[in-house]
Amino acid sequence: ILAPKRQRKMLTVTQKVGLLDMLKEGRSYSAVGRHYGLNESTVRYIKKEENNIRRTAAISFNKDAKRVVTVRNKTIIRMESQGDVEPSPSTSALHSEPSPFYASKGWFDKFQKRFGLKSVSLQGEATPADAAGAEAYAKTKFKTIIKEGTYKPEQVFNMGETGLFWKQIPSQAKASGFRGQKDRVTLVMCGNAAGFMIKPGLISRLKNPRALKNKNMSALPVYWMHNTMAWMTKALNLNWFKGCFIPGVKGYLTEKGLDFKVLLLIDNAGGFADDLSHDGVQIEFLPPNTSSLIQPMDQGIIRTFKALYTRNTLQHLVDAMDSDQNFSFKDYWREYTIASCLQHIQRAHQEMKSETLNGCWEKLWPEAVHNPTESHLDEIHRSVVETAVSLAKRLRGDGFNEITSDDVNSLIDAHSQPLTDEDLAEMTKPPSEAEVEEDKKAPRVDVDKEDGLTIDHLATMVRMANELQRVAQEWDPCTFRSLHRQFTIIKHKKLVSGLWKKTHTCTRRTWKLHT
């Protein structure tokens, strides 16, 4: 059975003004969001448009209007007015049947470009979040499912997806000439009520990015998927379910000594396959218009993850600047690839604490929450954002010095806002010749030239670490700093030496077997 299309909440102009007044009184974004049944990101978006909303409310004759009048394209109006005057039909036209007009995509694109035509979508949202339905589901149907299935918190999972502009920075920083890009991927996040998260799924536009050449794709910190739009589709949803969710959950439950009996809760939205099935797995779609109220992933997990990712990106930028006297933003951002993004995703995933994840199930399953603290996630998010702001101020440039908490929050929330015409144009732009050529070539290792961590490469790394340790001690006049740097080098050298010994031992054993 196909799940009904997910609908979003719509506020009248009067309600939006009331929401803004609550914020003005000092209420937090999360508290106002709960009052109106909205995500915190939506509340922040309304706050961002405060001037326009109050101006509309001041001049509107009907403050209960749910749509904003949009100025239509003048060319369309002129064409329609000319169409009202019908020319006299020719004699041949009177005796011929009207034929349908078929235009190719290329003709239509050129027609739009020639006359500067653009599609216009009216502002406004659909039906509001169903608070009564969410409460009824949590207190009746969900409890019945848990009771009948005798599920434990370790066996109940929730999956959600979100967009991530992984190469974008706070807008204020662009004033210093630092141009962030809008490379977008889709993240698939899934965790259980006990506070465990499986490996995130990632949907990219490319199958084989150059930055991941010769990398073992199955060993990445994400489950890699791809399509030309970097969007979730039913085929990719099934791919993630079979290739990521099932193996990940099986391994987790085996470690816990629990039976493979799983309940998977999925948002009631498009893009999800309706034929997901596996022995021992029960699929349950949440009721329409309830995700913002009871879905655990929407209660702060995804937003906290994005805050951590943003902070890690700025931290990496600060570290790069501190370690290079000739640091250049342009060069740094050119070398910031999807491989860098994966490192920050992995770190953010590791920093998500189990008690934080567990606390996000309070609205749906309060009995499974160990220490219910409503403001816990808000405090974590606020702390991460403040750290990101302090890191930004350490960067040179007026744009970074002017970054505030609101700028960082706007960047985090931008991932959840509807895509603009500019975003869609960028995403639908056909891949460049370089990308096409790159994507055709599957990662492989040349037989004549071994890549990766070979014995020779590991031995070279050890020699370089020894030389770096000697130079740091000889050149740095500050003893304390020199010792601190040496300890860091020694720690990494031990890691490389350990890998070298293991690889060398395995190679010797293989050689003995063949001799």
Secondary structure, 3 states (H helix, E strand, C coil): CCCCCCCCCCCCHHHHHHHHHHHHCCCCHHHHHHHHCCCHHHHHHHHHCHHHHHHHHHHCCCCCCCCECCCCCHHHHHHHHHHCCCCCCCHHHHCCCCCCCCCCHHHHHHHHHHHCCCCCCCECCCCCCCHHHHHHHHHHHHHHHHHHHCCCHHHEEEEEEEEEECCCCCHHHHHHCCCCCCCEEEEEEEEECCCCECCCEEEECCCCCHHHCCCCHHHCCCEEEECCCCCCCHHHHHHHHHHHHHHHHHHHHHHHCCCCCEEEEECCCCCCCCCCCECCEEEEECCCCCHHHHCHHHHCHHHHHHHHHHHHHHHHHHHHHHCCCCCCHHHHHHHCCHHHHHHHHHHHHHHCCHHHHHHCCCCCCHHHCCCCCCCHHHHHHHHHHHHHHHHHHCCCCHHHHCCCHHHHHHHHHHCCCCCCHHHHHHHHCCCCHHHHHHHHCCCCCCCCCCCCCCHHHHHHHHHHHHHHHHHHHHHCCCHHHHHHHHHHHHHHHHHHHHHHHHHHHHHHHHHHHCC
